[in-house]
Every structure is written in structure tokens, then in C-alpha cells.
Amino acid sequence: MSERLEDIAVAMVAEGQGILAADESTGTIKKRFDSISVESTEDKRRDYREMLFRADQAMKDCISGVILFEETLGQKAADGTPLVDLIKAAGAVPGIKVDKGAQALSGTSIEKVTEGLDGLRSRLAGYYEQGARFAKWRAVITITDDTPSWNCIKANAHALARYAALCQEAGIVPIVEPEVLMDGEHSAHTIDRCYEVTEWALKTQFAELYDAGVNLEGMVLKPNMIVPGQNCSSQASVDEVAEKTVQCLKACVPSLVPGIAFLSGGQSDIDATAHLNAMNASYDLPWKLTFSYGRALQAAALSAWQGKQENVEAAQAAFAHRAKMNGLAATGKWSKDMES
Ligand code: 13P
């Protein structure tokens, strides 16, 4: 594989493929395992992820890259093969979550700023040695009646830009993820409010990336779609989500960026697929639009697996199905009847 940032970024958004976000932190994977009553041990986490990475056909056909948590980057499969080698053998690029999580932003009540810049340069050099060729840093922006604040938007965009510049210096493609959360109780969290806040966050983000000297051709953007809050009384149609998301991205994302890979953020599996499909089917786009889903790619597999060896095949089949559906959606060729 070529080592140029631009080529790695293009490979990450290859036609009909997308990214598997398997980088749940130890706390988050515990929550996922709790939902199937499986204890989160190092071996169980390894077994689960090995099961996904060994879903051969799905990995080869539909997955361009895998985001790993630090623990997984250094882990070996049960037979001793490094998990990174399984990913590379499937033709996918290994990636690494490098942020240290979202912490309370001083001076605000509920807002967060993502930490992890201190010592990042030397950590990146180590991750490169271990085989990572792209990285992820996620910022979270919360919509309430009084938030987000400019302080939160600006602090997160600045940190993301510094992270992205450090990644590129290390030969690693940064995934830039400023996530406007869809969860929350607030009645003011309409689809139009999501549009407004996402536009604000993305405009700020690209100004910061410019100031930091980030090469736009050597990065991938990972945004939320434009959707109403989960508990908003007025929900949106698939066509409306597609239209508003495309409009917002066209207003904010330079066409030099090779690709945009969405997070699923709590959307149902089918919604996440249908929305991506509608954008690719109906619009002329200057960048590749694909998926970088965690929950919407893994939920069915996780529930089929239940932590049991005898369920591995069924879980791989469930993962393969979602990967295939989303691969089709990435080219606008999915339809609902393919789900059955
Ligand atoms: P979800 O698709 O579950 O939102 O996760 C993607 C991700 O990597 C969030 O950082």
C-alpha cells in the first residue's frame, strides 16, 4: 500500500466501502457487553473483535479501514496472529483512536472538551510503528436550550486541528470528528437547530484546520448527519435528512477533502443505511460519502454473538449483512427490500 497521506485517505473512502469503528474505549465496550450480559475481560474483547475481523468476505468487500482502541492495536488473535495483520490481510487500513476522551469543559455546566494533545507526537510515532495509518479524535457538542457555547465549539475545533496536524506530520491520516450529539431531552433540538449548530461547528473546524496548516487531501471528515434530536417530537423523513445533510456539508466542506465518513450516533441500523443511501442516490457530490459506523454496524452482530463461541458464525453473518447493506448505500444502490 502506498504511504502517501493522500493515497491512504482515498483508500479509506474507496468506492462501495466504509470504515468499521471498533474503537470503543474500555468503558464503552463494557456498556455494550453489559447489554448482552457478557463480562468485559481482555480476552472477551479480543474474541469479539477477532470475530469481526475474521468475517472475511465482509471485510474484503465492504470495509476499507478499522478504527481500533489502543488495547486492540497491540492484541493478538487466539492463534497468535496480531489483529492488525488480520485487518491488513483483508485489504483494510488499520487505524487508532488517539484522543483521551471528552472531559468537562471548565466554566460550563454540561459541555465537554476532548483531551489528549500532551505527548501525542510521541504516541503517534509508536502507533505508526504498530501499523496504524490513520487516527481518530472525537469531539462532542451538545445541543440544549443554552448550548453549545462558542467556547465549546472553538476549544474543540482547535484541539482537533492540532491533532490533525500532528497526525499528518507522523504520516498518519487524521479522521476529524466534531460530533453534534443527537441524544438529549431538549424540545429545542429540532432538525433545523442541528443544521445550525453543525454548520457553526464545521465552519469553525475548517478555519482551524487552515490555521494549523492541515492538508485537506490527507484527511477524512467524520460528521453527524443533520437529524432532529432523538426525543424531538417532530422527526424527519429520510429525504429531508439527506437533503439537509448534503446542503450543510456543501456549505462547509471544501471539495479537496477526499471523503466524508459519517458516524451513526444512535440512529437505528436501517435509518443509518437509508440516510447514507439517499444522499448517494440523489445528489451530485464533490467528495465520497460513506460510513464510519460503530453501533449501526455492530449492534446486530453483538446481539447474535452473546459471548458464545457457537454463535460466531451467526454473528459474522449479521455483521456481513450490515456491512454489505452499508457498502451498497455508499454507492446509492441499497433498497429496503434487500434487508430481508
Ligand atoms: P457510532 O457510529 O456508534 O456513533 O460510533 C462511531 C464512532 O466512532 C463515534 O466516535
Residues whose N, C-alpha, C, O or C-beta is under 5 A from the ligand:
A	BS01	13P	A21 R138 L263 S264 G265 G266 S292 Y293 G294 R295 A296
